[in-house]
């Protein structure tokens, strides 16, 4: 039978280990966040968003190596647009490279979504935060542009929030259970 001193000792261990455990939970939640949000964006896109039809002169896009992943389709589109003096939109670039244009999915080069990672943690007592970002300068630039254009496009939906809450709840329960309170 446990004494009051035993219980107090367990509670002190919990108090002492909780900040480290909170950081582990925050990191796991951020990793799971990436793991559920990225596949949704790839398959469903950003809700309510579509690629722009707004164009720029073809010569501005023609020499951009990033925009020409399918050389033949891209070159044909540029030639056609220059001949007809039409502008080139990002939607045109995606189509010329064989990419879908029904919704914004950040899948042109996969740089934005594939560079997501936990880039920092912050721990203040019993509250921990893990920050999702990119660890490459190109990924950071593209994330910044995405946020400017679409707001918090990485925000979890309600179903994903519930899943993340369950993950955190299970981790907290397992942490407490190991002390057999």
C-alpha positions as CSV (number, residue, x, y, z in Angstrom):
1,X,0.0,0.0,0.0
2,X,1.3,3.4,-1.0
3,X,1.8,6.1,1.6
4,X,1.2,9.8,1.2
5,X,4.9,10.3,0.8
6,X,5.0,7.8,-2.1
7,X,2.2,9.7,-3.8
8,X,3.9,13.1,-3.2
9,X,7.1,11.6,-4.6
10,X,5.3,10.5,-7.8
11,X,3.6,13.9,-8.2
12,X,7.0,15.6,-7.9
13,X,8.5,13.3,-10.6
14,X,5.5,14.1,-12.8
15,X,6.1,17.8,-12.2
16,X,9.8,17.5,-12.9
17,X,9.4,15.4,-16.1
18,X,6.3,17.2,-17.5
19,X,8.2,20.0,-19.4
20,X,10.3,17.5,-21.3
21,X,7.2,15.3,-21.9
22,X,5.2,18.4,-23.1
23,X,7.9,19.1,-25.7
24,X,7.8,15.5,-26.9
25,X,4.0,15.8,-27.2
26,X,4.3,19.1,-29.1
27,X,6.8,17.6,-31.6
28,X,4.7,14.5,-32.1
29,X,1.6,16.6,-32.7
30,X,3.5,18.8,-35.2
31,X,4.8,15.7,-37.1
32,X,1.3,14.2,-37.2
33,X,-0.1,17.6,-38.3
34,X,2.2,17.5,-41.3
35,X,1.3,13.8,-41.8
36,X,-2.4,14.5,-42.2
37,X,-2.5,18.0,-43.7
38,X,0.0,17.5,-46.5
39,X,-1.8,14.5,-48.0
40,X,-5.1,16.4,-47.9
41,X,-3.6,19.4,-49.6
42,X,-2.1,17.1,-52.3
43,X,-5.4,15.3,-53.0
44,X,-8.0,18.0,-52.3
45,X,-6.1,21.3,-52.5
46,X,-6.7,24.4,-50.4
47,X,-10.4,24.9,-49.9
48,X,-11.9,27.5,-52.2
49,X,-8.7,28.3,-54.0
50,X,-7.8,27.9,-57.7
51,X,-4.8,28.8,-59.8
52,X,-4.7,32.3,-61.2
53,X,-5.6,33.1,-64.8
54,X,-3.7,36.4,-64.5
55,X,-0.9,36.5,-67.0
56,X,2.4,38.0,-67.6
57,X,4.2,38.4,-71.0
58,X,5.5,35.1,-72.3
59,X,9.1,36.3,-72.4
60,X,9.1,36.7,-68.6
61,X,8.2,33.0,-68.2
62,X,10.1,31.5,-71.1
63,X,13.6,31.5,-69.6
64,X,12.4,30.4,-66.1
65,X,13.9,26.9,-65.6
66,X,11.5,26.3,-62.7
67,X,8.5,26.8,-64.9
68,X,9.6,24.3,-67.6
69,X,9.5,20.8,-66.2
70,X,8.0,19.4,-69.3
71,X,10.2,20.9,-72.0
72,X,8.0,20.0,-75.0
73,X,4.6,21.0,-73.6
74,X,6.0,24.2,-72.0
75,X,7.9,25.2,-75.2
76,X,4.8,24.6,-77.3
77,X,2.7,26.7,-75.0
78,X,5.2,29.6,-74.9
79,X,5.5,29.6,-78.7
80,X,1.7,29.6,-79.1
81,X,1.3,32.4,-76.5
82,X,4.0,34.6,-78.1
83,X,2.6,34.1,-81.5
84,X,-0.9,35.2,-80.4
85,X,0.5,37.8,-78.1
86,X,-1.3,36.3,-75.1
87,X,-0.1,36.4,-71.6
88,X,1.0,33.4,-69.6
89,X,-0.6,32.5,-66.3
90,X,0.5,30.1,-63.6
91,X,-2.4,28.0,-64.6
92,X,-1.0,27.9,-68.2
93,X,2.4,26.9,-66.9
94,X,0.9,24.1,-64.8
95,X,-1.2,22.8,-67.7
96,X,1.8,22.9,-70.1
97,X,3.7,20.8,-67.6
98,X,1.0,18.2,-67.2
99,X,-0.2,19.3,-63.8
100,X,-3.8,19.5,-62.6
101,X,-5.3,23.0,-62.4
102,X,-8.6,22.4,-60.6
103,X,-7.3,23.3,-57.1
104,X,-4.2,24.7,-55.5
105,X,-2.1,21.8,-54.3
106,X,1.5,23.1,-54.1
107,X,2.6,20.1,-56.2
108,X,4.5,21.7,-59.0
109,X,8.0,20.8,-57.7
110,X,6.9,19.5,-54.2
111,X,9.5,21.9,-52.7
112,X,7.0,23.6,-50.4
113,X,5.3,20.6,-48.9
114,X,8.2,18.2,-49.0
115,X,10.4,20.7,-47.0
116,X,8.0,20.9,-44.1
117,X,9.5,19.8,-40.8
118,X,9.5,20.8,-37.1
119,X,11.9,23.7,-37.3
120,X,11.8,24.9,-33.7
121,X,10.4,24.2,-30.3
122,X,9.6,26.4,-27.4
123,X,9.1,25.3,-23.9
124,X,7.9,27.5,-21.1
125,X,7.1,25.4,-18.0
126,X,4.3,23.0,-18.7
127,X,3.5,24.5,-22.1
128,X,5.4,23.5,-25.2
129,X,5.1,24.5,-28.8
130,X,6.6,23.0,-31.9
131,X,6.8,25.1,-35.0
132,X,6.3,23.8,-38.5
133,X,8.3,25.4,-41.3
134,X,10.9,24.6,-43.9
135,X,14.6,24.2,-43.2
136,X,15.6,25.3,-46.7
137,X,15.6,28.9,-47.9
138,X,13.6,28.0,-51.1
139,X,11.0,26.2,-48.9
140,X,10.8,29.1,-46.5
141,X,10.3,31.5,-49.5
142,X,7.5,29.4,-51.0
143,X,5.8,28.9,-47.6
144,X,5.9,32.7,-47.1
145,X,4.4,33.3,-50.5
146,X,1.7,30.6,-49.8
147,X,0.8,32.4,-46.5
148,X,0.6,35.7,-48.3
149,X,-1.7,34.3,-51.0
150,X,-3.8,31.8,-49.1
151,X,-3.5,32.6,-45.4
152,X,-2.9,29.7,-43.0
153,X,-3.2,27.0,-45.7
154,X,-1.6,24.4,-43.4
155,X,-4.3,24.8,-40.7
156,X,-5.9,21.5,-39.8
157,X,-9.6,21.0,-40.5
158,X,-12.0,19.9,-37.7
159,X,-11.4,16.1,-38.3
160,X,-7.6,16.6,-38.2
161,X,-7.9,18.7,-35.1
162,X,-9.8,15.9,-33.4
163,X,-7.1,13.4,-34.4
164,X,-4.4,15.6,-33.1
165,X,-6.2,16.1,-29.8
166,X,-6.6,12.3,-29.5
167,X,-2.9,11.9,-30.1
168,X,-2.0,14.4,-27.4
169,X,-4.6,12.9,-25.0
170,X,-3.2,9.4,-25.4
171,X,0.4,10.6,-24.9
172,X,-0.6,12.5,-21.7
173,X,-2.5,9.5,-20.4
174,X,0.4,7.2,-21.1
175,X,2.7,9.6,-19.3
176,X,0.5,9.7,-16.2
177,X,-0.2,5.9,-16.4
178,X,3.5,5.1,-16.0
179,X,3.3,6.4,-12.5
180,X,0.4,4.3,-11.6
181,X,-1.6,7.0,-9.9
